[in-house]
Amino acid sequence: MQKTCAIKIIAVSLSCKIKIRTIINIKNSKKMKVTIKDIYNQVSYINPSVSTISSIGDFVEESSRQAAAYSRRKLIDYVSNDSLAFKILTSNLKDFFSEKQMWVIAYELQKNAEYVAKLQAKLEVEERRAEAKAAASKAKLNANKEASQEVLDFVKSSKKLLKDYYAFVKKNKKYSKEFYSKKFTLESATEFVNL
């Protein structure tokens, strides 16, 4: 009897620990919450972009109109037929929606759980891509720094200051690309040392 009670107590305590860890992991996860501003930014795509040519004036390209019409058709699927947003989307045959109209559409879309979930998934994917791109850029920059460490050591061994070398590379049109990529070459270092 005591063995079965001990086993049950251990099983209960383990299940409680698992539940607690799950709750903590849910709280710690970076689950984005879609704001009304995020929805408004997506709704703003229903207005086509305007190109300006100073001598002719403003005009809207056909491809931009098509993209805006596509965005409008996608949004119509998510708003209810008896809402003001539906009336705005279907009755406005002009190219442009006012800011107030777009806010009305955004608030109506906020009520639709399916749209919010899809937008949240889309924004999370975009955020992950941006983070991956930033990490890749940072890794590339660090790799360039490591690869050019010998060049920097050469400048130091010549009893020159690195800040002066950086200023030289940044000002020199021939080598300015090295400064921003942190991929320094022996050619630029030699020219700097020989000054």
C-alpha positions as CSV (number, residue, x, y, z in Angstrom):
1,M,0.0,0.0,0.0
2,Q,2.8,2.4,0.8
3,K,4.6,1.7,-2.4
4,T,1.5,2.5,-4.5
5,C,0.9,5.7,-2.5
6,A,4.5,6.8,-3.0
7,I,4.3,6.0,-6.8
8,K,1.0,8.0,-7.0
9,I,2.5,11.0,-5.1
10,I,5.6,11.0,-7.4
11,A,3.4,10.8,-10.5
12,V,1.3,13.7,-9.3
13,S,4.3,15.8,-8.4
14,L,5.8,15.1,-11.8
15,S,2.6,16.0,-13.6
16,C,2.4,19.2,-11.6
17,K,6.0,20.0,-12.6
18,I,5.3,19.4,-16.2
19,K,2.2,21.6,-16.1
20,I,4.2,24.4,-14.4
21,R,7.0,24.1,-17.0
22,T,4.4,24.2,-19.8
23,I,2.8,27.3,-18.3
24,I,6.2,29.0,-17.9
25,N,7.1,28.2,-21.5
26,I,3.9,29.6,-22.8
27,K,4.4,32.8,-20.8
28,N,8.1,33.1,-22.0
29,S,7.3,32.4,-25.7
30,K,7.5,35.5,-27.9
31,K,4.0,35.2,-29.1
32,M,3.1,38.4,-30.9
33,K,-0.1,40.1,-30.3
34,V,-1.6,41.8,-33.3
35,T,-2.4,45.4,-32.6
36,I,-4.9,47.6,-34.4
37,K,-2.0,49.5,-35.9
38,D,-0.7,46.2,-37.5
39,I,-4.2,45.6,-39.0
40,Y,-4.3,49.2,-40.2
41,N,-1.0,48.9,-41.9
42,Q,-2.3,45.8,-43.8
43,V,-5.5,47.7,-44.7
44,S,-3.5,50.6,-46.1
45,Y,-2.5,48.3,-49.1
46,I,-6.0,48.9,-50.5
47,N,-4.9,52.3,-51.6
48,P,-2.6,52.1,-54.7
49,S,0.7,53.8,-54.6
50,V,1.0,57.1,-56.4
51,S,4.0,57.9,-58.6
52,T,4.9,61.6,-59.1
53,I,6.6,63.0,-62.2
54,S,7.3,66.7,-61.7
55,S,6.4,67.8,-65.3
56,I,3.3,65.6,-65.7
57,G,2.0,65.4,-62.1
58,D,0.7,62.4,-60.1
59,F,-0.5,59.2,-61.6
60,V,-1.3,55.7,-60.5
61,E,0.2,52.8,-62.5
62,E,-2.1,49.9,-63.6
63,S,-0.1,47.3,-61.7
64,S,-0.5,49.3,-58.5
65,R,-4.3,49.5,-59.1
66,Q,-4.4,45.7,-59.6
67,A,-2.5,45.1,-56.4
68,A,-4.8,47.4,-54.5
69,A,-7.9,45.7,-56.0
70,Y,-6.5,42.3,-55.0
71,S,-6.0,43.5,-51.4
72,R,-9.5,44.8,-51.4
73,R,-11.0,41.5,-52.6
74,K,-9.0,39.6,-49.9
75,L,-10.4,41.9,-47.2
76,I,-14.0,41.6,-48.4
77,D,-13.8,37.9,-47.5
78,Y,-13.1,38.7,-43.8
79,V,-15.7,41.4,-43.1
80,S,-19.4,40.6,-42.5
81,N,-21.8,41.6,-45.2
82,D,-23.9,43.8,-43.0
83,S,-21.0,45.9,-41.7
84,L,-20.0,49.4,-42.5
85,A,-16.6,48.1,-43.6
86,F,-18.2,45.9,-46.2
87,K,-20.2,48.8,-47.6
88,I,-17.0,50.9,-47.7
89,L,-15.1,48.2,-49.5
90,T,-17.8,47.4,-52.1
91,S,-19.2,50.9,-52.8
92,N,-16.0,52.9,-53.1
93,L,-15.2,52.7,-56.7
94,K,-12.6,55.5,-56.5
95,D,-9.0,54.6,-56.2
96,F,-8.4,55.9,-52.8
97,F,-9.9,55.3,-49.4
98,S,-9.7,58.0,-46.7
99,E,-7.9,57.4,-43.5
100,K,-11.2,57.2,-41.5
101,Q,-12.5,54.6,-43.9
102,M,-9.4,52.5,-43.5
103,W,-9.7,52.7,-39.7
104,V,-13.3,51.6,-39.9
105,I,-12.2,48.6,-42.0
106,A,-9.3,47.9,-39.5
107,Y,-11.6,47.9,-36.5
108,E,-14.0,45.5,-38.3
109,L,-11.2,43.2,-39.2
110,Q,-10.0,43.1,-35.6
111,K,-13.2,41.4,-34.7
112,N,-12.5,38.5,-37.1
113,A,-10.5,35.9,-35.3
114,E,-9.5,34.1,-38.4
115,Y,-8.0,37.2,-40.0
116,V,-6.2,38.2,-36.8
117,A,-4.7,34.7,-36.6
118,K,-3.5,34.7,-40.2
119,L,-2.1,38.2,-39.8
120,Q,-0.3,37.1,-36.6
121,A,1.3,34.2,-38.4
122,K,2.3,36.4,-41.3
123,L,3.9,39.0,-38.9
124,E,5.7,36.3,-37.0
125,V,7.2,34.8,-40.2
126,E,8.3,38.3,-41.3
127,E,9.9,38.9,-37.9
128,R,11.7,35.6,-38.0
129,R,13.0,36.4,-41.5
130,A,14.2,39.8,-40.3
131,E,15.9,38.3,-37.3
132,A,17.6,35.7,-39.5
133,K,18.7,38.3,-41.9
134,A,20.1,40.5,-39.1
135,A,21.9,37.4,-37.6
136,A,23.4,36.5,-41.0
137,S,24.6,40.0,-41.5
138,K,26.1,40.1,-38.1
139,A,27.8,36.7,-38.6
140,K,29.2,37.9,-42.0
141,L,30.6,41.1,-40.3
142,N,32.2,39.1,-37.6
143,A,33.7,36.7,-40.1
144,N,35.1,39.6,-42.0
145,K,36.6,41.0,-38.8
146,E,38.3,37.7,-38.0
147,A,39.6,37.3,-41.6
148,S,41.1,40.8,-41.5
149,Q,42.7,40.5,-38.1
150,E,46.1,39.9,-39.6
151,V,45.9,43.2,-41.5
152,L,45.0,45.0,-38.3
153,D,47.9,43.3,-36.5
154,F,50.2,44.5,-39.3
155,V,49.0,48.1,-38.8
156,K,49.6,47.7,-35.0
157,S,53.0,46.3,-35.5
158,S,53.9,49.3,-37.6
159,K,53.2,51.4,-34.5
160,K,50.2,53.1,-36.1
161,L,46.9,53.7,-34.4
162,L,43.9,51.7,-35.7
163,K,41.6,54.7,-35.4
164,D,43.9,56.6,-37.8
165,Y,43.8,53.5,-40.2
166,Y,40.0,53.4,-40.0
167,A,39.8,57.2,-40.8
168,F,42.2,56.7,-43.7
169,V,40.2,53.8,-45.1
170,K,36.9,55.6,-44.6
171,K,38.0,58.8,-46.4
172,N,39.8,57.1,-49.2
173,K,37.4,56.4,-52.1
174,K,39.4,53.4,-53.2
175,Y,39.1,51.7,-49.8
176,S,36.0,53.1,-48.3
177,K,34.1,49.8,-49.0
178,E,36.5,48.1,-46.7
179,F,35.5,50.3,-43.8
180,Y,31.8,49.4,-44.0
181,S,32.3,45.7,-44.6
182,K,35.2,45.4,-42.1
183,K,37.0,43.3,-44.7
184,F,40.4,45.1,-44.6
185,T,43.1,44.3,-47.2
186,L,46.8,44.3,-47.0
187,E,47.0,46.7,-49.9
188,S,45.2,49.5,-48.0
189,A,47.2,48.7,-44.8
190,T,50.5,48.9,-46.7
191,E,49.5,52.2,-48.3
192,F,48.5,53.6,-44.9
193,V,51.7,52.5,-43.3
194,N,53.8,54.0,-46.1
195,L,52.3,57.5,-45.6
